[in-house]
Structure formats: structure tokens, C-alpha cells
């Protein structure tokens, strides 16, 4: 791999790391995810991750355990090889979206609770909560059909 290609890959890894850091994960966990998105082969040992990301194996061990617990990566082994291999599962992105979609109901219900609290208040006091309820309710109703369309498209391409 050329230095330029390596630099571009590491820049991508760092963008992924920063995005995940903004969403509450340690930066090194984001780097692991970023690397696992682009590495070849797609399953990497702790040693390979440590070498690629220039971090300690201890850090890799801690972060991969956390990422496994969060369901963001999986580990497998190979017959005759005692090492674990870490990879991003093929169903990850759909799982992440489904968890995020489940939060839509939580936000809609929160807005409904607020509206119940303000049921005797003037309409102007309720406007923001009504917009929140309606928006989250809309997405809660519509997103399942988008998932179905995407899954149908994937089946057609297979």
C-alpha cells in the first residue's frame, strides 16, 4: 500500500473515530470501528488492530470487549488458532437503525405525556409538544415501510 493510500485510510478511520466520540464512545473504539469498516481482511486479530492503529493491545482488548457488549462488533475464532478475530457483523447497520427507530416511540410518548400535563393550557403552550409528537409519530409510522423496501431491494440484488 502506498503512503498516500495509507494516509487516506487513516484519515477516514479518524473521521469515524471523531463521529463516534461525539456520540459518546471513546475515540479508540471509533478507530477500531473505522478500521474494521475498511480493512482487508475484514476480520482482524487484536495484534493486527493494535499494529494498524498504533495503540497497545491492552487498549484494543478493553475497547473490543466494550464494542462486543454494545453489539457493534463480533469476534470469531478459526480452527487451530487460539486468537480471536474481530469484525463488523453484516446485520450491524440494520440493528443500529432498529434501535434508533425504537427511540421514536419513546420521544412520541414523552411528547404525549407533556401534552397530557398541559391539557388545560392554552394552545400556544402545547404547539412545540404537538410538533414533537407529530414528527416522531410520522417517522414511527413510516420508517418500517422504508426498511421493508430496503430489504426487498437487497433480496432482489442477491
C-alpha positions as semicolon CSV with decimal commas, in nm:
position;residue;x (nm);y (nm);z (nm)
1;X;0,000;0,000;0,000
2;X;0,134;0,344;-0,088
3;X;0,190;0,611;0,175
4;X;-0,085;0,822;0,018
5;X;-0,337;0,538;0,032
6;X;-0,241;0,463;0,394
7;X;-0,278;0,832;0,485
8;X;-0,625;0,843;0,323
9;X;-0,729;0,529;0,509
10;X;-0,608;0,664;0,842
11;X;-0,783;0,997;0,776
12;X;-1,107;0,802;0,720
13;X;-1,050;0,599;1,038
14;X;-1,003;0,923;1,231
15;X;-1,324;1,074;1,086
16;X;-1,515;0,766;1,201
17;X;-1,347;0,787;1,543
18;X;-1,442;1,151;1,587
19;X;-1,801;1,084;1,483
20;X;-1,835;0,803;1,736
21;X;-1,662;1,013;2,002
22;X;-1,923;1,286;1,950
23;X;-2,182;1,014;2,013
24;X;-2,033;0,903;2,345
25;X;-1,780;0,631;2,263
26;X;-1,409;0,658;2,337
27;X;-1,213;0,768;2,033
28;X;-1,012;0,444;2,018
29;X;-1,338;0,247;1,996
30;X;-1,431;0,463;1,698
31;X;-1,091;0,398;1,543
32;X;-1,144;0,025;1,577
33;X;-1,482;0,058;1,406
34;X;-1,335;0,279;1,135
35;X;-1,056;0,032;1,066
36;X;-1,291;-0,267;1,064
37;X;-1,501;-0,087;0,801
38;X;-1,213;-0,071;0,553
39;X;-0,951;-0,332;0,645
40;X;-0,856;-0,632;0,438
41;X;-0,911;-0,899;0,550
42;X;-1,233;-0,783;0,717
43;X;-1,165;-0,986;1,035
44;X;-0,864;-0,872;1,237
45;X;-0,685;-1,004;1,545
46;X;-0,612;-0,781;1,843
47;X;-0,249;-0,771;1,732
48;X;-0,344;-0,664;1,381
49;X;-0,574;-0,394;1,517
50;X;-0,303;-0,271;1,755
51;X;-0,046;-0,256;1,475
52;X;-0,279;-0,086;1,226
53;X;-0,395;0,174;1,478
54;X;-0,061;0,215;1,660
55;X;-0,213;0,151;2,003
56;X;-0,149;-0,102;2,278
57;X;-0,301;-0,450;2,278
58;X;-0,442;-0,368;2,621
59;X;-0,633;-0,075;2,477
60;X;-0,759;-0,293;2,193
61;X;-0,866;-0,560;2,442
62;X;-1,063;-0,313;2,656
63;X;-1,229;-0,143;2,362
64;X;-1,316;-0,461;2,171
65;X;-1,485;-0,600;2,484
66;X;-1,690;-0,281;2,507
67;X;-1,777;-0,287;2,136
68;X;-1,884;-0,652;2,160
69;X;-2,104;-0,571;2,460
70;X;-2,263;-0,285;2,263
71;X;-2,323;-0,521;1,971
72;X;-2,111;-0,312;1,732
73;X;-1,857;-0,584;1,657
74;X;-1,837;-0,959;1,689
75;X;-1,550;-1,195;1,747
76;X;-1,488;-1,535;1,600
77;X;-1,210;-1,787;1,604
78;X;-1,054;-2,011;1,348
79;X;-0,999;-2,380;1,396
80;X;-0,648;-2,444;1,523
81;X;-0,594;-2,074;1,602
82;X;-0,634;-1,954;1,960
83;X;-0,666;-1,589;1,861
84;X;-0,994;-1,401;1,838
85;X;-1,083;-1,226;1,513
86;X;-1,292;-0,912;1,532
87;X;-1,527;-0,799;1,257
88;X;-1,834;-0,589;1,191
89;X;-2,135;-0,818;1,156
90;X;-2,328;-0,790;0,829
91;X;-2,653;-0,709;1,015
92;X;-2,497;-0,430;1,225
93;X;-2,638;-0,129;1,045
94;X;-2,992;-0,261;1,041
95;X;-2,964;-0,345;1,412
96;X;-2,839;0,007;1,486
97;X;-3,123;0,161;1,288
98;X;-3,384;-0,057;1,457
99;X;-3,258;0,051;1,800
100;X;-3,271;0,415;1,691
101;X;-3,619;0,366;1,546
102;X;-3,735;0,219;1,878
103;X;-3,646;0,553;2,035
104;X;-3,902;0,725;1,814
105;X;-4,183;0,578;2,023
106;X;-4,011;0,695;2,342
107;X;-3,995;1,054;2,217
108;X;-4,352;1,044;2,087
109;X;-4,474;0,910;2,421
110;X;-4,279;1,179;2,604
111;X;-4,450;1,446;2,395
112;X;-4,788;1,286;2,460
113;X;-4,714;1,289;2,833
114;X;-4,628;1,657;2,812
115;X;-4,946;1,727;2,621
116;X;-5,147;1,547;2,889
117;X;-4,973;1,759;3,151
118;X;-5,069;2,074;2,957
119;X;-5,419;1,961;2,858
120;X;-5,578;2,265;3,025
121;X;-5,316;2,512;2,897
122;X;-5,357;2,747;2,602
123;X;-5,289;2,601;2,255
124;X;-4,976;2,816;2,218
125;X;-4,824;2,634;2,518
126;X;-4,885;2,299;2,350
127;X;-4,755;2,381;1,999
128;X;-4,398;2,262;2,047
129;X;-4,507;1,934;2,202
130;X;-4,762;1,878;1,926
131;X;-4,494;1,925;1,661
132;X;-4,266;1,684;1,851
133;X;-4,544;1,424;1,885
134;X;-4,648;1,456;1,522
135;X;-4,294;1,439;1,385
136;X;-4,192;1,135;1,588
137;X;-4,526;0,970;1,521
138;X;-4,483;1,025;1,147
139;X;-4,139;0,864;1,143
140;X;-4,254;0,586;1,374
141;X;-4,526;0,500;1,119
142;X;-4,322;0,549;0,801
143;X;-3,978;0,407;0,876
144;X;-4,087;0,040;0,894
145;X;-4,202;0,059;0,531
146;X;-3,864;0,205;0,433
147;X;-3,692;-0,090;0,600
148;X;-3,920;-0,331;0,414
149;X;-3,840;-0,160;0,083
150;X;-3,467;-0,172;0,152
151;X;-3,481;-0,540;0,250
152;X;-3,681;-0,620;-0,067
153;X;-3,421;-0,434;-0,273
154;X;-3,143;-0,633;-0,107
155;X;-3,321;-0,962;-0,182
156;X;-3,360;-0,862;-0,547
157;X;-2,988;-0,785;-0,574
158;X;-2,887;-1,117;-0,416
